[in-house]
Structures are given as C-alpha cells and as structure tokens.
Amino acid sequence: MVFSGLAFIFHFFPIFLIVYYIAKPKFRNIVLLLGSLVFYALGNPVYVPLLVVSVLINYLIANRIQKIYALKREEAKGSDEQEEEEEADDPDIEIIGFDKADEIVSSLPKERVHSSAATIWLVAALIYDLGILCIFKYLDFILEATDSIFKTGATGLGLALPLGISFYTFQLISFMVDVYREEVPNGFSFMHFATYATMFPQITSGPITRFGEVSETLSRKKGVNPKMLEKGITYFSLGLGYKVLLADKIAALWNDIWRVGAYGIDVGTAWLGAWGYSMEIYFDFFGYSLMAMGVGMMLGFNIPVNFTEPYSVKTMTSFWRNWHVTLGRWFKDYLYIPLGGNRCGKVRMLFNMLVVWLLTGIWHGAGYNFIIWGLFLFVILLIEKLTYGKWMENTRVIGHIYMIILIPISWTIFNITDVTQLSEYLLRMIGVPLEGMVVYGFNMLWELIQTYWWLLLLCILFCTPYPMRFFKRYYKNFLVKLLILAIFWYSVYQAALSGGNPFIYFQF
C-alpha cells in the first residue's frame, strides 16, 4: 500500500482517521500502533513478526540500559551520602558546596554513571539491528560477490527485502544510542516506543525521526489541532501532485531513452535522460516526504522536514545538507561526530568522510553502483571542502551550472545498477563512441523534446523554492484552497488511470 494509491486515499486512511479522532486521547497511541501494523501488513505481511520482534528486543535492551544507569546513580548517591556523614563527623573539615546528596548526584557528568554493562547492551542491540539489516539486504550480494572472486559456489538465498527495513533500522539505532547517551526520559513506556518505531506515516521511506521529536505528541498532552489538520491536508495534496503529476509523468522520459540504451543515443539524449531521472527521483521522494509530513500533521505529529530546496544550491556539499536531511543528520550525529568529525586533523577527517559516504552508498542498496556512487560523492565533497567550495557558494551563476552538471551524473550512477551499462551510459554522456553503436541521433532528441518540453519546464519551475513558498504562505486563501483541491482530484484521476507506481525509495 502506498500513499498515492486509491486504496490508501479512499479506504485505509479515512477509516483510520475516523477511528483515531473518535478515540479518547489516551487511546490514540493504541489506535495508531494497531493501524500502523495493519498498514505494514497490507504491504508486507510476511515480515510483520520481524518488525514486532525488533521492537520488543530494542525496547527490552533500552529498558535494561536505563535500569543500569538508575542503579549506578543509586550507588553514587549512597557513596556521596556516606562521604557527607564522614565529613560532618570530622570537625576539622569545612563543608562547602551542596547541602543535599541529590544535588551532588544530579551535578555529576553523565560519564560518571556510564558503565561497561550499558555499553555491552548497546553493542548487543546494534549487532542485532545491523545483523538483521545485513542478512536481508546484503547477504545475497556478499555471497554472489564472494563466488565471483573465489569461485566458492555459494548462491544467494533470495530473501525478499522487508519493507522499510533500512529506515526503521536506523530509527531504532538512533533511539538506542539516545538511550545510551541519556537523551531519552527514564521510564518511557512500551506503548510510546512501539508507536514511535512503527508509525505508518514514516516507517516505509522515512523521514528518520528521533524519539524526542514525537515524544510530546505521544504523551498526548495536546489534542488534535484543527490548524495542523488543515495544513496536513495541504501538504498531503501537494505531495500527491508532486508524485503523480510530476514524478510519474517525467519517469516516461527516462524509460523511453533507456529502452533504446546507450548504443542508440547521442550525447544530448544521454544528458536529457539523466536530467529526466534527476527530476523523477526528486519529485518522487519529495512528494512522499510531503505526504508523510501531511499525514503526521493530521495525526498531531510534527514529522521533520526531509528536503530544503536541494536543487537550488551551488555545491554538492550544500546539496547533501538539503537532500534527505534526516539521513544526513543520522550519519552526522551517530557516525561522523563519534568518529571524531573534523576535530582530529585533515587525515582523520578524510577517513571519517570516506567511511560516512561509503556507508551512505551501501545503505541505499546492495550493488556495486551504490559503492561507486558513495565514493563519487566522497571525492566531490572532499575536493569542495579543501579547494573551491566556499568560492563556488559565493558565485551567482557558475555554482548553478556546476550543479546542473554534477546532479545528473550523480543520479545516473545511482540509477543504473549494472556496472557495464552504467559505464556505457556515462561514456555516451561525455561523447565517447561505443563499438558497434547505432545512434538515432538528433531526430530522437528532437522528438523527445517535442513530447516532454512542457513537463520539463514544469519540473524546472517546481524545483525552485518559489512554488512551495507560495503554498506555505497562501494556503489559507480561498482561491489557493481551490487550486490545492484541484491538484488533489486531478492527481487522483491520473493515479486511477495509471494504476499507481511505487515510490523509488521503497526499494531501500
């Protein structure tokens, strides 16, 4: 089930929303948890037990870590009280500072209560979460790669990828590390955690949400806000339009070119296809993120923003600050900074960046092209950081031209999973002829431009900041509401005609 599907729009979500609003606030977490499991089961029923077990294991380990910290604090408190009594019995000792042992304990740095036992439990949780992810997502690739090199005869297990496993695994890991860092309140309830971990607005393709960003709503201190409902409907409708009217339509451009293949296209057509796919993946993923935010708002949650005008920037560094924001934040907070970030010299910074971008590529998929993609980004970002990045940010035109070239190259590497076909397509983008090729030439390019020029112009317009700024500012205006309503119903009409297309990031 997908947000842009008619089954979700007219069956699942309206029924769920009615039940959710009718329920008393204290029961809404139960409704959301059960509704999320039903939503997941409708899309991936075989792996519902895996999701439930993962939630249970992470909850038990997190609870155990908090109990270890509580015990350590009690021990520290008792030790400080004993020291106070000894100091009080000694008339030669002048007592200065705090009057109460509780204040002494609360003033201790968090490192004081950390213990090897808590670290062991955290490592156990990470091994389980990452182990499950590796088994389902990477084991077949590893076995096949090993066989191709060492001729081991090993074959893949053919395991289907559980829906959203990359996203909910990273979300569980963020929660466990936050518990270890004592950034999660003590005594959090299982219901709050399970609801957070399985929330259907973001379980399949993110955004990757931290517990603290939704904990207040989970505590049900606030009811459903009519303003958030109105805004949520707006975001959902716009996201639906981005997905159905832009992403799904411009996808046909890439499909037309890919059917011909690298051997049948000229340089211009190769670049046109790369630009077309760049538009498709942007509006597909941005559309999903807007719909997820909209659904979250209708339920009373502020799901974090995942895109902040990434196609309007002037460097690849800025691009990855604005594209898939929550994934970048995850790698920064839970990998790059713990590795030392840029605080340990240039050599260590280079190593840390290499690890982050290599793993960013691998996180997106089990394939050589994703490894190449991650390394490509690492090289570009490192060059920008060490040389022309700051200068490029201050240019008016050159930076945008630079990104018009780099973005489609990047997404071409991301898109074409077969390394041989990828190399052939990239060679055609730079004009290198391929042996035995039969090029359709300018006629094909002109036909594609005649067919898709209006759609390309629309995509270019909606890649700029101005449409979203307009809707955010004027969404309460009556005429704008009519426009949003028209976008919604026309998107529904087009979705009904096409039968619906899955979101690209579902495969990750």
N, C-alpha and C positions, 0 to 999 in steps of 0.2 A: 504494500500500500504506500502510495506517495502523496504528498501534499497537493500536487497538481492533478491528481486523479479524481474522477467524479465520485468514486466510492467514498473517498475521504471527505470531499466537499459537501456531499448531499446525504451521506448516510452516517459514517462513523462520527465525524466531528459535531454535527448538530445534535445527535443523540447524546454524545458525551457531554457537550456543553450544557444541555438542559439538565442532565443529572447533576453535573458539577455545581451549577448555580442553585438548584433546588436544595442540595445537601447543606446541612449546617456547616459553618466554617471549620469546626473541629473534625468533621468527617471528610473534608475535601481532599486531604492528603491520601486517604484510603481510596477515594474515587479516582484520583489521579494515578496512584500506583496501579490499581487494577486496570484502569483504562490504558495505561502505558503497556502493561503486559499483554493485553488484548491486541493493541496496535502492533506490537512486536510479533505476536503470534500470527497475525494475519499476513505478515510479510515474511517471517522466518520461523515457522512453528517448531522445527526440529531443534533449534538452539535456544529455546526459552529456558530449559533446565540449566544450560550452561550459564546463561545470564543470571539466573537465580542463585546458582551455586557461587558464582563470582561475587555477587553482592553479599551473600552470607559470609564467605571466607574473609572478605575485606572488612566487613563490619566486626567480626569476632576479633580479628587481629588489631584493628584500630581501638576497639574497646579494651583489649589487653594492654596495649601501649599506654593508654590513659590511666589504667589501674596501676601500672608500674610507676608512672610519674606521681600518682597520688600517694603511693606507698613511700616513694623517695622523699616526698615533701613531709610526710608524717615523721619519717626518721630524722630529717633535717630539723623539723620543728622541735622534736624531743631533745635532740642534741643541743640546740640553742637554748632551750628552757633549762637544761641541766647546767650549761655554762653560766647562765644568768644567776642560778641559785648559788653556784660556787663563788661567783663574783660578789654576790650580796653577802655571803658569809665572811668574805675577806675584807676587813676594814681598811686595808691599805690600798685597795683598788678603787679608783674613782670611776663611777659608772656614768658614761656619756652615751648619747645616741638615742635609740628607740626604747620605749617603755614596755612594749609588748613583743612577745616572741613571734606572733603572727606577722607583725610589721617587718621583723627581721627576715622571716622566710619569704615574704612577698617581695622584698627588695633584692633577693638573690637573683643573679643572672640565670637564664634558663639552662645554661650549660651545667649548672650546679646539680640539677635533678636528672640530667640525661644519664642513661646507663647502657651498658653493653647489651643488657637483655632487651631493651627497647629497640636498639639497633638491629639485633638479630631478628626480632619480629618484623621490623620494617623490611629487611632483606628477604625474609620469607615471603612477605606479601608481593614484593617486586618480582621475585623468582616465579611465583605463581602467575601473576598477571602477564608478565612478559613471556613466560613459558607458554601459556595458552595462546597468546598472540602469535608467537613464533611457530607453534605447531600448525595452526590453521592457515597462517598467511605465508610462511616462508619455508616450511619443511619440504614441500614438493620441489620448490626452486633449488634448495640446497642439495637435495638428493639427485636431481637431474644434472645440476652443475658438477657435482662430485663424479657422477657417472661419465659425463662428457670429458672430464680431465683424467680420471684414474681408471675408467672402464670397470667400475665396481659391479655393474649390473643392477644397481639399485634403481627402482622406479618410484614415481610419486604415488602417494596414497589417494589422490583425487578427492581430497576433502573440500567440501563446499565452504566458502568463506562466510562465517556468521555475519549477519547484517550489522553494520555499525561497530564492529569489534575494535577497530583502530581508535575510534572516537571514545567509546565508553571505557576502553582500557586506559587511555591517557587520563580520562577524567577520574577513574578510580585511583590511579597512581598519584595524581595531584592531591586527592583527598588524603591518601595515606601519608604522603610527605608533609602535608599541612598538619596532620595529627602529630606526626613526629616532631615537627617544629613548634608544637603547641599553639597553632593558629586556629584550631577548631575548639569551640567551647567544650568543657568537660561534661560528660553525661549526655551527649547528643543521643536522640532516640533512634531506634532502628527504623521507625516509620519515616522519619525525616531523611535519613541516609538512603534508604531504599527508594524513596520517591525521587530524591535528587539524582541518584545513579541511573534510574530508568525512565526519566521524564521523556515522553514521546516527542515533544517539540524539538529535542536536540539529540536524541540517542543515535539516530541513524547517520547524520552527517554534521554533527556539531550545531552551534559553536561549543568548544570545550569550556565548560563552565566550572568555576571554582565554587566550593560549598558556601563560602562566605557571601557570594553574590546572590544566593537564593535563600539563605537560611532565615532571613527575616520574614519572607513570604511564607516559608514552610512553617514558621511558628504561628502563623495565622493571627498576627497582631493587627493586620489590616484586612478589610473585606475587599470585595471586587470593586474596582474603581471604574465608574462609567466612562471617564475620560480615557483610561487605558483601554477599555473595550473599543471605543471609537477609533483610537489611534491604532490598535491592534488590527482592526478590520482594514484600515488604510494600508498598513504595512503588508498584510497578507495579500490584498488585492494587487498592489504594486509588484510584489514578489511573483505572484501568479502571472502577471503580464510579462515580466522580465523572462520568466521561464518559458511560457507557452508562445508568446508573440515574438520574442527576440531570439532566445537561445535555440528553441526547437526549429525555428524557421531558418536561421543562419546556418544551422547544422547541415542543411541540404547542400550548401555551397561546398563545404569540405567533402561531403560524401560524393558529390559529382566529380570533384577533382581526384579523390582517392580511388575511385573506380577506374579511372584512366591510368593512374600510377605514375611514378617518377619517370618512366621511359616514354610517356606520351605528352609531357607538358614542357612548356618553356619556362624561362626564369620568372616572367611576370605572373604566370599562372601559379607557379610554386609559391610565390610570395602571397598571392591572393588567397590561396588555400590556408596558408599559415595565419594570415590576418583573420580569416573567417573562423578558424578554430579558436583563436585568441578571444574573439567576441563570444563564441559559443560557450566556452568554459567560464568566462566571466559572468555572463548573464544567467547561466545555469546555476552556478554556485552562489552568486549574489542573490539571485531570485530565491533559492532555497533558504538562505540566511535571513532574508527579509520575511519570508513566510514563517520561519521558526520564531523570529522575534515577535511577529504579529500574533501567532498562536500563544506564545508565552504571555504577551500583554493581555490577551483576552482571559487568561487564567490568573492574572495578577502578578506575573513574574517579569522582571527586567533581565532578559537574556542579553548577554554582552554583544556589542557590535562586532561584526567579523570583517567588515570592509569599510575603508575610509578613503574613497576616491583613488584607488591604486593606479588607474590608467592616466591620471593627470600629473604624475610625478616626473622627475627629471633624472633619477638614478635608480639602479636596481636595489640599492640599499633602502631607499625610501619606499620603493615598490613593496618590499617584503616587510616593511613596517605597517603597511596599509592593506596588504592582501592576507586573508586568513589570519587575522590579528590574534585570535586566541591560540592558534597553533604556534605562532611565533613567540607569543608570551610564554607558552608552556616550555618551549625549548630554552628560552632565556632564563626563566625562573628555576627550572628543575634540572637543567643540564649545563648551559653555558656559564652561568654565575657560579654554581657549585664547582665546576672545573677550574675556576679562577678568573673567568671572563677575560678582560683586557688589563688586569691588575698585576700580571706576573711577567711582564716583558713581551716583546714582539714575537719571539719564538713560541712561547706558550700560548699567546693569543692566536697565532696561526694554527697551532694544533687544535685549540678549542673550537675555532671556526670550522676547521676541517671535519671534526667529529660531528658538530651540530648539523652541517649541511649534508654530510654523507648520510647521517641518520634521517634527516628530513626527506631526502630522496628515497631511502629504503622504506620509511614509514608509508609513503604514498603507494608503494607497490613492490611486489617481488618480481623484479625484472632488471636486466642489465641497463635498459634505457633510463630507469629511475636512478640508478647509481651514477650514470653519466650525467643526468640532469642535476643531481645534487652536487657533483664535482664541478660542473659548469657554473652553477650559481656561486659556489665557493670561490672559484678563480675570479669571477667578475666582481664579487663583493670585496675580495681581498685587494684587488687592483684599485677599486674605487677608494677603499679605506686608506691605502698607502699613497695614492697619487692624486687623481683628478676629481675625486668625489665631491669635495667641497666646492671646487671651481664650477663643476657641472651644475650643482644646485643653484648657483647664482646666475646662470645663463638664462636668457629668455626663450630662445628658440632651439639652440643646439641640444639642450638636455632632452627636449621632447622628441627631436629627430632621433637621437641616440636610443631612446626607449622604444620608438616605433620600429627600430631595427632589432633590438635585443628581445623584446617581449615575444614576438612571433618565433624567433629562433628557440627561445626557452621552451615555449609551449609545443613546438614541433618535436623537440627531444622528449618531452613529457608524453606526447600523444602517440607516437609510433613505437610500439613495443618491440618489433622485430629490428634488431640492430642493423642487419643488412639493408632492409628497406629504409631505415632511418638515415643511414649514411648516403644512400642513393638520393633521397629527397633533399638532404642538406647540400649535396653536390649540385643538384639542379637549382637550388636557391642561389648559389654563387656562380652559376653559369657553366659549370664543368660538364661537358658532354659525357653520356654513358654509352658504352659499346652496344651497338645493335638497337639503339632507341629510335622510335618513330614519333616525332614530335608533331602534334596537331597545330602548334604554333599560335599565331595571333588570332586566328579565327575563333579558336576555343576561348581564348581570353576575352575577346570582344563579346561573344555570346553570353559568357558568364556575367560580364559587367552589365550587359543589357538586361539580364534576368534579375540580378541581385542589387543593382545600384541603389535603389530606394531603401532596401533593407540595410545595406552597408551604411548609408547616410544616417538612418535611424539609430543604428548601433553606435556610430561615432558620436552622435548627439547625446545618447543616454550613457555613454562612457564618461562624459564630462560631469562636473559637480552640479550643474545648474538644474536639471530636472528634479533630482532628489531634494535640493534646497527649496525649490518651488513648492513641491508637495508637502514638505515638512512645515513650511511657513503658512501655506494657504489651505491645508487640508480641511479646515472647518468652514471654508467658504462654500456656499450652496452650489455654485457652478462647478467648483473643483470636486465637490462630492459627487455631482452628476457625472463628471469625467471619470472619476475613480470607479463609479458604479458601471459605467460603460466599458471600462477596461476589464472589470471583473467578468461581466457577462459575455463579452466578446472572447475573452480567454477561455471561458467555459465552453463556448460554442466551438472554438478551434480545438480544444482538448477532446471534445466529443468526436470531432471529425477525424482526428489523428489517432485516437485510442490511447494517447498519453505516452510519454517517453520517460524512462527512469532518469534520475539525477546522476550526473557523471560521478560525483563523489560517493555514491552508494557503493561503488566497486572497491573503495578503500577502507 
